[in-house]
Amino acid sequence: MQADNDTNPSFWRKMSGKGGNPVKVVPRNALIGAIGGFTAILLLAYLSDLTTAAWMMAPFGATSVLAFGLWDAPLSQPRHIIGGHFISTLVGLVCLHLFGSSNEVLAAAVGLSIALMMLTRTTHPPAGADPLVVILSGSGWSFLIAPVLIGSVLIVIVALIMNNLDSKRSYPTFWM
């Protein structure tokens, strides 16, 4: 008996791609992206130094890539940045506090976060890491507010300023 994959050669052909890399290199955009990412992360780092809260988390670096490098992409918009981080962190906290920190809980939290972000139209790829951060660090409920909610809002504020300083950019492309 042959596997379905053997009788469906298009399964393997789909993995070959559909052409060349469509990404265009614009040095001006790279510079604005670098300055925006630097500014957002530096502000979060300074907040960490000035307060007792830890304002930095790794997914914010990836969020900065989207907010400043791909500012006009749908998943880079404020709704996605703030909503995606909020929902995924909430899922991570609920799973951690109800079920602990096993491998199965990690996997379920990420899967559930993806589904809920998609269903609420707040998909933000960096936020998919939030449940891992929450569960692996054993975060408390306050993590949802600081660093997640306030930090993601701060990144959006910096993105609003930095992206709109350039006459060729307009951010956001939508709010809701």
TORDO-89522 format. One record per residue: residue number from 1; residue in three letters; x, y, z of N, C-alpha, C, O, CB in turn. Coordinates in steps of 0.2 Angstrom, whole numbers, plus 2048, in hexadecimal, padded with zeros to 3 digits. Glycine has a CB too. Layout:
REM residues N
  resi  resn  nxx  nyy  nzz  caxx  cayy  cazz  cxx  cyy  czz  oxx  oyy  ozz  cbxx  cbyy  cbzz
   NUM   ALA    X    Y    Z     X     Y     Z    X    Y    Z    X    Y    Z     X     Y     Z
...
This chain:
REM residues 176
  resi  resn  nxx  nyy  nzz  caxx  cayy  cazz  cxx  cyy  czz  oxx  oyy  ozz  cbxx  cbyy  cbzz
     1   MET  804  7FA  800   800   800   800  804  806  800  809  807  804   7FB   800   806
     2   GLN  803  80B  7FB   807   811   7FB  804  816  7FF  7FE  817  800   808   813   7F3
     3   ALA  809  81A  802   807   820   806  803  825  801  805  826  7FB   80C   823   80A
     4   ASP  7FF  829  803   7FC   82E   7FF  801  833  7FC  800  836  7F7   7F7   832   804
     5   ASN  806  834  800   80B   839   7FD  80E  836  7F7  810  83A  7F3   811   83A   803
     6   ASP  80F  830  7F6   812   82D   7F0  80E  82E  7EA  810  82E  7E5   814   826   7F1
     7   THR  807  82E  7EB   802   82E   7E6  801  835  7E4  7FD  837  7E0   7FC   82A   7E7
     8   ASN  803  83A  7E8   802   841   7E7  808  845  7E7  80A  848  7EB   7FD   844   7ED
     9   PRO  80B  845  7E1   812   848   7E0  811  850  7E1  816  853  7E2   814   847   7D9
    10   SER  80B  853  7E0   80B   85A   7E1  80C  85C  7E9  80E  861  7EA   804   85C   7E0
    11   PHE  80C  857  7ED   80E   858   7F4  815  85A  7F5  817  85F  7F8   80D   852   7F9
    12   TRP  819  857  7F1   820   858   7F1  822  85E  7ED  826  862  7EF   825   852   7EF
    13   ARG  81F  85F  7E7   820   865   7E3  81E  86C  7E7  821  871  7E5   81C   864   7DD
    14   LYS  819  86B  7EB   817   872   7EF  81D  874  7F3  81D  87A  7F5   811   870   7F3
    15   MET  822  870  7F5   827   872   7F9  82D  875  7F5  832  878  7F8   82A   86C   7FD
    16   SER  82C  876  7EE   832   879   7EA  831  880  7EA  836  883  7E8   832   876   7E3
    17   GLY  82C  883  7EC   82B   88A   7EC  828  88D  7E5  827  889  7E1   832   88E   7ED
    18   LYS  827  893  7E5   824   896   7DF  828  89B  7DC  825  89F  7D8   81D   898   7E1
    19   GLY  82E  89B  7DD   832   8A1   7D9  838  8A3  7DE  83A  8A0  7E3   82E   8A6   7D7
    20   GLY  83A  8A9  7DC   83F   8AD   7E0  83D  8B0  7E6  837  8B1  7E7   843   8B1   7DB
    21   ASN  842  8B3  7EA   840   8B7   7F0  83D  8BD  7EE  841  8C1  7EA   847   8B7   7F4
    22   PRO  837  8BF  7F0   834   8C5   7EE  836  8CB  7F2  834  8D1  7F1   82D   8C5   7EF
    23   VAL  83A  8CA  7F8   83C   8D0   7FC  841  8D4  7F9  846  8D2  7F6   840   8CD   802
    24   LYS  83F  8DB  7F9   843   8E0   7F6  848  8E3  7FB  845  8E5  801   83F   8E5   7F2
    25   VAL  84E  8E5  7FA   852   8E8   7FE  852  8F0  7FD  854  8F2  7F8   859   8E6   7FE
    26   VAL  850  8F4  802   850   8FB   802  854  8FD  808  852  8FD  80D   848   8FE   802
    27   PRO  85A  900  806   85E   902   80C  85B  907  811  85C  906  817   865   905   809
    28   ARG  857  90B  80E   854   910   813  84F  90D  818  84F  90F  81D   850   915   80E
    29   ASN  84C  908  815   847   904   81A  84B  900  81F  849  8FF  825   843   8FF   816
    30   ALA  851  8FD  81D   855   8FA   822  858  8FE  827  858  8FC  82D   85B   8F7   81E
    31   LEU  859  904  825   85C   909   82A  856  90B  82F  857  90C  835   85F   910   827
    32   ILE  850  90D  82C   84A   90E   831  849  908  835  847  909  83B   844   910   82C
    33   GLY  849  902  832   848   8FC   836  84D  8FC  83C  84B  8FA  842   848   8F6   832
    34   ALA  853  8FD  83B   858   8FC   840  857  902  845  858  900  84B   85F   8FD   83D
    35   ILE  856  908  843   855   90D   848  84F  90C  84C  84F  90D  852   854   914   845
    36   GLY  849  90A  849   843   908   84D  844  903  852  842  903  858   83D   907   848
    37   GLY  847  8FD  84F   848   8F7   854  84D  8F9  85A  84B  8F7  85F   84B   8F2   850
    38   PHE  852  8FD  858   857   8FF   85D  853  904  863  854  902  869   85C   904   85A
    39   THR  84F  908  860   84B   90D   865  846  909  869  846  90A  86F   847   912   861
    40   ALA  842  905  866   83D   901   86A  841  8FC  86F  83E  8FC  875   839   8FD   866
    41   ILE  846  8F9  86E   849   8F4   872  84D  8F8  878  84D  8F6  87D   84E   8EF   86E
    42   LEU  850  8FE  876   854   902   87A  84F  905  880  850  905  886   857   907   877
    43   LEU  849  907  87E   844   909   882  842  904  887  841  905  88D   83E   90C   87F
    44   LEU  841  8FE  885   83F   8F8   889  844  8F7  88E  843  8F5  894   83D   8F2   885
    45   ALA  84B  8F7  88B   850   8F6   890  851  8FB  895  852  8F9  89B   857   8F5   88B
    46   TYR  850  901  893   850   907   898  84B  906  89D  84C  907  8A3   850   90D   895
    47   LEU  845  904  89B   83F   903   8A0  841  8FD  8A5  840  8FE  8AB   839   901   89C
    48   SER  845  8F8  8A2   847   8F3   8A7  84C  8F5  8AC  84C  8F3  8B2   84A   8ED   8A3
    49   ASP  850  8FA  8AA   855   8FC   8AE  852  901  8B4  855  901  8B9   85B   900   8AB
    50   LEU  84D  905  8B2   84A   90A   8B6  845  907  8BB  843  90A  8C0   847   90F   8B2
    51   THR  842  901  8BA   83D   8FE   8BE  83F  8F7  8C0  844  8F5  8BE   836   8FE   8BA
    52   THR  83B  8F4  8C4   83C   8EE   8C6  839  8E8  8C2  83B  8E2  8C2   839   8ED   8CD
    53   ALA  836  8EB  8BD   833   8E6   8B8  838  8E4  8B2  83C  8E8  8B0   82C   8E9   8B5
    54   ALA  837  8DE  8B0   83B   8DC   8AA  837  8DE  8A4  832  8DB  8A2   83D   8D5   8AA
    55   TRP  839  8E3  8A0   835   8E5   89A  837  8E2  893  834  8E3  88E   835   8ED   899
    56   MET  83C  8DE  894   83F   8DB   88E  83D  8D4  88D  83D  8D0  892   846   8DC   88D
    57   MET  83B  8D2  887   83A   8CA   886  83C  8C9  87E  83B  8CE  87A   833   8C8   887
    58   ALA  83F  8C4  87D   841   8C2   876  83C  8C3  871  83E  8C6  86C   844   8BB   876
    59   PRO  836  8C1  871   831   8C3   86C  831  8CA  86A  82F  8CB  864   82A   8C0   86E
    60   PHE  832  8CF  86E   832   8D6   86C  837  8D7  867  836  8DC  863   833   8DA   872
    61   GLY  83D  8D4  867   842   8D5   861  83F  8D3  85B  840  8D7  856   848   8D1   863
    62   ALA  83B  8CD  85A   838   8CB   854  832  8D0  852  831  8D1  84C   835   8C4   855
    63   THR  82E  8D2  857   829   8D7   856  82C  8DE  853  829  8E1  84E   826   8D9   85D
    64   SER  832  8E0  855   835   8E6   852  837  8E5  84B  837  8E9  847   83C   8E7   856
    65   VAL  839  8DF  849   83A   8DD   842  834  8DF  83E  835  8E2  839   83D   8D6   841
    66   LEU  82E  8DC  840   828   8DD   83D  826  8E5  83D  824  8E8  838   823   8D9   83F
    67   ALA  826  8E8  843   824   8EF   844  828  8F4  840  825  8F9  83D   824   8F1   84B
    68   PHE  82E  8F3  83F   833   8F7   83C  835  8F5  835  837  8F9  831   838   8F9   840
    69   GLY  836  8EF  834   838   8EC   82E  833  8EA  829  834  8EB  823   83C   8E6   82F
    70   LEU  82D  8E8  82B   827   8E6   827  821  8EA  829  81C  8E7  82A   826   8DF   827
    71   TRP  822  8F1  82B   81D   8F5   82E  816  8F4  82A  811  8F6  82D   81F   8FC   82E
    72   ASP  816  8F3  824   810   8F3   820  80C  8EC  81F  807  8EC  81C   811   8F6   819
    73   ALA  80F  8E7  822   80D   8E0   822  807  8E0  827  807  8E3  82C   812   8DB   823
    74   PRO  802  8DC  825   7FC   8DB   829  7FE  8D9  830  7FB  8DB  835   7F7   8D6   826
    75   LEU  802  8D4  831   804   8D2   838  808  8D6  83C  80A  8D5  841   807   8CB   837
    76   SER  80A  8DC  839   80E   8E1   83C  80A  8E7  83F  80D  8EC  842   813   8E4   838
    77   GLN  804  8E7  83E   7FF   8EC   840  7FE  8EC  848  7FE  8E7  84B   7F9   8EC   83C
    78   PRO  7FC  8F2  84B   7FB   8F2   852  7F7  8ED  855  7F8  8EA  85A   7F9   8F9   854
    79   ARG  7F1  8EB  852   7EC   8E6   854  7F0  8E0  855  7EF  8DC  85A   7E6   8E6   84F
    80   HIS  7F4  8DE  850   7F8   8D7   850  7FD  8D7  855  7FE  8D2  859   7FA   8D6   849
    81   ILE  801  8DD  856   806   8DD   85B  804  8DD  862  806  8D8  866   80B   8E4   85A
    82   ILE  7FF  8E1  863   7FC   8E1   86A  7F8  8DB  86C  7F9  8D8  871   7F9   8E8   86C
    83   GLY  7F3  8DA  867   7EF   8D5   868  7F2  8CE  868  7F0  8CA  86D   7E9   8D5   863
    84   GLY  7F7  8CD  864   7FA   8C6   863  7FE  8C5  86A  7FE  8BF  86C   7FF   8C6   85D
    85   HIS  802  8CA  86C   806   8C9   872  801  8C8  878  803  8C4  87C   80B   8CF   873
    86   PHE  7FC  8CC  878   7F7   8CB   87E  7F4  8C4  87E  7F4  8C1  884   7F2   8D0   87E
    87   ILE  7F1  8C2  879   7EE   8BB   879  7F3  8B6  87A  7F1  8B1  87E   7EA   8BB   872
    88   SER  7F8  8B6  877   7FD   8B0   878  800  8B0  87F  801  8AA  881   803   8B1   873
    89   THR  801  8B6  882   804   8B6   888  7FE  8B3  88D  800  8AF  892   806   8BD   88A
    90   LEU  7F8  8B5  88C   7F3   8B3   890  7F2  8AC  890  7F1  8A8  895   7EC   8B7   88E
    91   VAL  7F2  8A9  88A   7F2   8A2   889  7F7  89E  88D  7F6  899  890   7F2   8A0   881
    92   GLY  7FD  8A1  88C   803   89E   890  802  89E  897  804  899  89B   809   8A1   88E
    93   LEU  800  8A3  89A   7FF   8A4   8A1  7F9  89F  8A3  7FA  89C  8A8   7FD   8AB   8A3
    94   VAL  7F4  89F  8A0   7EE   89A   8A2  7F1  893  8A1  7EF  88F  8A6   7E8   89B   89D
    95   CYS  7F4  891  89C   7F7   88A   89C  7FC  889  8A1  7FB  883  8A4   7FA   889   895
    96   LEU  800  88D  8A3   805   88C   8A8  802  88B  8AF  803  887  8B2   80A   892   8A8
    97   HIS  7FD  890  8B0   7FA   890   8B7  7F5  88A  8B8  7F3  888  8BD   7F7   896   8B8
    98   LEU  7F2  888  8B2   7ED   882   8B3  7F1  87B  8B2  7EF  876  8B6   7E8   883   8AD
    99   PHE  7F6  87B  8AE   7F9   874   8AC  800  873  8AD  803  86E  8AC   7F7   873   8A5
   100   GLY  804  879  8AF   80B   878   8B1  80F  879  8AB  80D  87D  8A6   80C   871   8B3
   101   SER  815  876  8AA   81A   878   8A5  81D  872  8A1  823  872  8A0   81F   87C   8A8
   102   SER  819  86D  8A0   81B   867   89C  81C  869  895  81A  86E  892   816   861   89D
   103   ASN  81F  865  891   820   865   88A  819  866  886  818  86A  882   824   85F   887
   104   GLU  814  862  889   80E   862   886  80A  869  887  807  86B  883   809   85C   889
   105   VAL  80B  86C  88D   808   872   88E  80B  877  88A  808  87C  887   809   874   896
   106   LEU  812  877  889   815   87C   884  812  87B  87D  811  881  87A   81D   87A   884
   107   ALA  812  875  87B   80F   874   874  808  877  873  806  87A  86F   810   86D   872
   108   ALA  804  875  878   7FD   877   878  7FC  87E  878  7F8  881  875   7F9   873   87E
   109   ALA  800  881  87D   7FF   889   87D  801  88C  877  7FE  891  875   804   88B   883
   110   VAL  806  88A  873   808   88D   86D  803  88C  868  801  890  864   80F   88A   86B
   111   GLY  800  886  867   7FB   884   863  7F5  888  864  7F2  88A  85F   7FA   87D   863
   112   LEU  7F3  888  86A   7ED   88C   86C  7EE  894  86B  7E9  897  868   7EB   88B   873
   113   SER  7F4  896  86C   7F5   89D   86A  7F4  89F  863  7F1  8A4  861   7FC   89F   86D
   114   ILE  7F7  89A  85F   7F6   89B   858  7EF  89B  856  7ED  8A0  852   7FA   895   854
   115   ALA  7EB  896  858   7E4   896   856  7E0  89C  858  7DC  89F  855   7E1   890   859
   116   LEU  7E1  89E  85F   7DE   8A4   861  7E0  8AB  85E  7DC  8AF  85C   7DF   8A5   869
   117   MET  7E6  8AB  85C   7E8   8B1   858  7E5  8B1  851  7E3  8B7  84F   7F0   8B2   858
   118   MET  7E5  8AC  84E   7E2   8AB   848  7DA  8AD  848  7D7  8B1  844   7E3   8A4   845
   119   LEU  7D7  8AA  84D   7D0   8AB   84E  7CE  8B2  850  7C8  8B5  84E   7CD   8A6   853
   120   THR  7D2  8B6  853   7D1   8BD   855  7D4  8C2  850  7D4  8C8  852   7D4   8BE   85C
   121   ARG  7D7  8BF  84B   7DA   8C4   846  7E0  8C8  849  7E0  8CE  848   7D5   8C8   842
   122   THR  7E4  8C5  84E   7E9   8C8   851  7F0  8C4  850  7F4  8C5  854   7E8   8C9   858
   123   THR  7F0  8C0  84B   7F6   8BC   84A  7FD  8C1  849  7FD  8C5  845   7F6   8B8   843
   124   HIS  801  8BF  84E   808   8C3   84E  80D  8BD  84F  80E  8BB  855   808   8C8   853
   125   PRO  811  8BB  84A   816   8B6   84B  81A  8B6  851  81B  8B1  854   81A   8B5   845
   126   PRO  81D  8BC  853   821   8BC   859  81E  8BA  85F  820  8B7  864   824   8C2   85A
   127   ALA  817  8BB  85F   813   8BA   865  812  8B2  866  811  8B0  86C   80C   8BD   865
   128   GLY  814  8AE  861   813   8A7   862  819  8A4  867  818  89F  869   814   8A4   85B
   129   ALA  81E  8A8  868   823   8A7   86D  821  8A8  874  824  8A6  879   829   8AA   86B
   130   ASP  81C  8AD  875   81A   8AF   87C  818  8A9  881  81A  8A9  886   814   8B4   87B
   131   PRO  814  8A4  87E   813   89F   883  819  89B  885  819  899  88B   80E   89A   880
   132   LEU  81E  89B  881   824   897   883  828  89B  888  82A  899  88D   828   896   87D
   133   VAL  828  8A2  887   82B   8A6   88C  828  8A6  893  82B  8A5  898   82B   8AE   889
   134   VAL  821  8A6  893   81D   8A6   899  81E  8A0  89D  820  8A0  8A3   816   8A8   897
   135   ILE  81D  89A  899   81D   894   89C  824  892  89F  825  890  8A4   81B   88E   898
   136   LEU  829  893  89A   830   891   89C  833  895  8A2  837  893  8A6   835   892   896
   137   SER  831  89C  8A2   833   8A0   8A8  82F  8A0  8AE  830  8A3  8B3   834   8A7   8A5
   138   GLY  829  89C  8AE   824   89C   8B3  822  8A3  8B5  821  8A4  8BB   828   899   8B9
   139   SER  820  8A7  8B0   81D   8AD   8B1  817  8AE  8B5  813  8A9  8B5   81C   8B1   8AB
   140   GLY  816  8B3  8B9   810   8B5   8BC  80B  8B9  8B8  80D  8BB  8B2   812   8B8   8C3
   141   TRP  805  8BA  8BB   800   8BD   8B7  802  8C4  8B5  800  8C7  8B0   7FA   8BD   8BB
   142   SER  806  8C8  8B9   808   8CF   8B7  80C  8CF  8B1  80D  8D5  8AE   80C   8D1   8BD
   143   PHE  80F  8CA  8AF   813   8C9   8A8  80E  8CC  8A2  811  8CE  89E   816   8C2   8A7
   144   LEU  808  8CA  8A3   803   8CC   89E  803  8D4  89D  802  8D6  897   7FC   8CA   89F
   145   ILE  804  8D8  8A2   804   8DF   8A2  80B  8E2  8A0  80C  8E6  89C   801   8E2   8A8
   146   ALA  810  8E0  8A4   817   8E2   8A4  81B  8DB  8A4  81C  8D8  8A9   819   8E7   8A9
   147   PRO  81E  8DA  89E   820   8DE   899  81B  8DE  893  81B  8E2  88E   826   8DD   896
   148   VAL  816  8D9  892   813   8D7   88C  80F  8DD  889  810  8E0  884   80F   8D1   88D
   149   LEU  809  8DF  88D   805   8E4   88A  808  8EB  88A  808  8EE  884   7FF   8E5   88F
   150   ILE  80B  8ED  88F   80F   8F4   88F  814  8F4  88A  815  8F9  886   811   8F6   896
   151   GLY  818  8EE  889   81E   8EE   885  81B  8EE  87D  81F  8F1  879   822   8E8   886
   152   SER  816  8EA  87C   814   8EA   875  811  8F1  873  811  8F3  86D   80F   8E4   874
   153   VAL  80D  8F4  878   80B   8FB   876  810  900  875  810  904  871   806   8FD   87C
   154   LEU  816  8FF  879   81C   903   878  81F  902  871  821  907  86E   821   902   87D
   155   ILE  81F  8FC  86F   822   8FB   868  81E  8FE  863  820  901  85E   823   8F3   867
   156   VAL  817  8FD  864   812   900   85F  813  908  85F  813  90B  85A   80B   8FE   861
   157   ILE  814  90B  865   815   912   865  81B  914  861  81B  919  85D   815   915   86C
   158   VAL  821  911  862   827   912   85F  826  911  857  828  915  853   82D   90E   862
   159   ALA  822  90C  856   821   90B   84E  81D  910  84B  81E  912  846   81D   904   84E
   160   LEU  818  913  84F   814   918   84C  818  91E  84B  818  922  846   80E   91A   851
   161   ILE  81D  920  850   821   926   84F  826  925  849  827  929  845   825   927   855
   162   MET  82A  91F  84A   830   91E   845  82D  91D  83E  830  920  839   834   918   848
   163   ASN  828  919  83D   826   917   836  823  91D  833  824  91E  82D   821   912   837
   164   ASN  820  922  837   81C   927   834  821  92E  833  81F  932  830   816   929   838
   165   LEU  827  92D  836   82C   932   835  82E  932  82D  830  937  82B   832   932   839
   166   ASP  82E  92C  82A   830   92C   823  82A  92D  81F  825  92A  820   833   925   822
   167   SER  82B  931  81A   826   933   815  823  92E  811  81E  92E  80E   828   939   811
   168   LYS  827  928  810   825   923   80C  821  91D  810  820  918  80D   82B   920   808
   169   ARG  821  91E  816   81E   919   81B  817  91C  81E  817  922  81F   822   917   820
   170   SER  812  917  81F   80C   919   822  80B  913  827  80A  90E  825   806   91B   81D
   171   TYR  80B  915  82D   809   90F   832  804  912  837  805  917  83A   810   90D   836
   172   PRO  7FF  90E  839   7FE   907   836  7FA  908  830  7F7  90D  82E   7FA   904   83C
   173   THR  7F9  902  82D   7F5   901   827  7EE  900  829  7E9  902  825   7F7   8FC   822
   174   PHE  7ED  8FE  82F   7E6   8FD   832  7E7  8FC  83A  7EC  8FA  83C   7E2   8F7   82F
   175   TRP  7E2  8FE  83D   7E1   8FD   845  7DD  8F7  847  7E0  8F3  84A   7DF   904   848
   176   MET  7D7  8F7  844   7D3   8F1   846  7D2  8EC  840  7CE  8E8  841   7CD   8F4   849
